[in-house]
Amino acid sequence: MLTIENLDCRYGQVIAVSGLSLEIAKGELVTLIGSNGAGKSTTLKAISGLLKPSAGRILFEGVDITGASPREILARGIAHCPEGRRVFPQMSVEENLEMGSFLRRDAAGIAADKARLYERFPILLERRTQAAGTLSGGEQQMLAISRALMSRPKLVLFDEPSLGLAPNIVERTFDIIRQIRSEGTTVALVEQNAYAALELSDRAYVLEQGHMTLSGPARGLLADPHVQSAYLGTSDAIPVN
Amino acid sequence: MRPGALDRDQRRFSLDQLLQHGLNAIILGGTYALLGIGLTLIFGIMKVVNFTHGEVYAFGAYVMFALVMPLGVNFFVALVLAMALGILLGAAIELLLLSRLRDADIDTTMLVMIGAWIAMQNTEQLAWTGVAHSIKNPFPPEPLVWGALSVSWNRLFVFAVASLLIAGTYYLVNWTKFGKALRATFQDRDTAALMGVRIDRVNTATFALGSGLAAAAGALLGPVFVVVPTMGDLAASKAFAIVILGGLGSVVGATVGGFILAFAEELGSGYISSGYRDAMGFVLIILILLVRPTGLFALKERIS
């Protein structure tokens, strides 16, 4: 469904991603793990069009979307749920959801999707007219996820959905992502919480300093000694650097 | 005559005077609010310090002058045209200058805008000379009198149109899809882009809208005062004062700020010294900012 070939991304002179190739099949849940600054978020931004890659190609359903605008990419069916939730703080919960369906024209479908999400997250219904910035971190995460779903995406990119959330909310968030996948939506996940992410995923890619160093079925990576020492903290070995 | 009667008359006189000042302030505040809203929208969405705002205001007044006086166009038609041309001028400034400066640092953008300001002002002088012009208005010359209060028909008209434009702007910003895109862009540009908002178009539309409001203010006040090429300078500094007073990027703040400035000027010139009329507002603003440095309506945000 999504193919990335030899992707290079830079911020000025700084190379954030270099020669990255990866593949996500329809219906899969794929995780990118790696430490801070490994290039995970950059990769997602390149996919959703927020960042123009300096080289390489990104194909979605066979169409080259490299360097396309976020609007075009969203219209093709890729929603990006950004790091730090990024709800519109002074807009109401309802308006945030409506921003999620900004490109859609089918009023009836939008209303139905909104109703379904409210049913799924009653707290959002309760806070419907409240400014999103006054919501708790967990509530904002539910809103950010719902907002991404309002575009009826085929592929959702989640950037650090567990960041800064209480442990029970983290669990809830991962449950929701699992549900979204089980409803047929393809998911690409970027996480520092590698253990939880790998448990959830079909496959994973390990990024280190902009390069992909490992990839494979999530189960296999969970057992990999390097991954264990560097990202899972389960080995006795202390990771170097 | 008993001394008490005189007292009562004096009190009566000063109450009337106060009411008259208040009425003048409300009427002036409408146009100040227009100027402030235009500037605050542009700053809020684009983070551009718009030094051309005062010149677009002067442009509105000059278009009004050129259409009504030499060309003899109907006053009301001219007003609509002045606003429309203000919108076009704003769109042109955005497309020709600002859209190319999107990645430039704030100093560069400021310098370009200051350059545009100087160029526009000198163009006005070249086109219409430095001599002050007055614009004839079609309203009856005798004021509308109500008890001891009086107000000219022209000023009443200015206030009515300004109120309509302010209400229209509120509707646009709060209740339309464009307004939602505008607010989303203001609050989080990247995320708005992820929702499918075309940020470039929002920028152009915002600058055009803000400029249209400034041109409207100029076209409305041109016939009240006189039209001179430097008229934009004071208007711009007042607009900046209003925006800073209200809190950068706040439409409500700019509206309230416009009225506060008008009241300060009107009461200050009436009761303290009319020679310091234009200084009164700035003094008040300094006082308010000492207490609330972010302005009256600065947006609250949760930082985490």
Contacts between the chains, C-beta under 8 A, distances in Angstrom:
chain1	res1	chain2	res2	distance
A	48	B	194	6.1
A	49	B	193	7.9
A	50	B	190	5.8
A	50	B	193	6.6
A	50	B	194	6.8
A	69	B	193	7.8
A	69	B	198	7.7
A	70	B	193	4.5
A	70	B	194	5.3
A	70	B	196	7.1
A	71	B	193	7.3
A	71	B	196	4.5
A	71	B	197	7.5
A	71	B	198	6.1
A	74	B	194	6.9
A	74	B	195	7.3
A	74	B	196	4.9
A	75	B	196	6.9
A	79	B	194	7.8
A	80	B	194	5.0
A	82	B	190	7.3
A	82	B	191	6.0
A	82	B	194	6.6
A	86	B	188	5.6
A	86	B	190	7.6
A	86	B	191	4.4
A	88	B	183	7.1
A	88	B	184	5.2
A	88	B	187	4.6
A	88	B	188	5.9
A	88	B	191	7.0
A	88	B	192	7.7
A	89	B	187	5.9
A	89	B	188	7.9
A	89	B	301	5.6
A	89	B	302	6.8
A	90	B	183	7.0
A	90	B	187	5.7
A	90	B	299	6.1
A	90	B	301	7.9
A	91	B	180	7.5
A	91	B	183	6.1
A	91	B	184	6.8
A	91	B	187	6.8
A	95	B	180	6.2
A	95	B	183	8.0
A	98	B	180	6.6
A	99	B	180	6.5
A	99	B	184	5.3
A	99	B	192	7.4
A	99	B	195	4.6
A	99	B	197	8.0
A	100	B	195	6.5
A	102	B	177	7.8
A	102	B	180	7.8
A	102	B	181	7.1
A	102	B	195	4.6
A	102	B	196	4.6
A	102	B	197	6.4
A	103	B	195	7.8
A	103	B	196	4.1
A	133	B	300	7.6
A	133	B	301	5.9
A	133	B	302	5.1
A	134	B	302	7.1
A	137	B	304	7.1
A	147	B	195	7.8
A	151	B	195	7.9
A	151	B	196	7.7
A	164	B	304	6.9
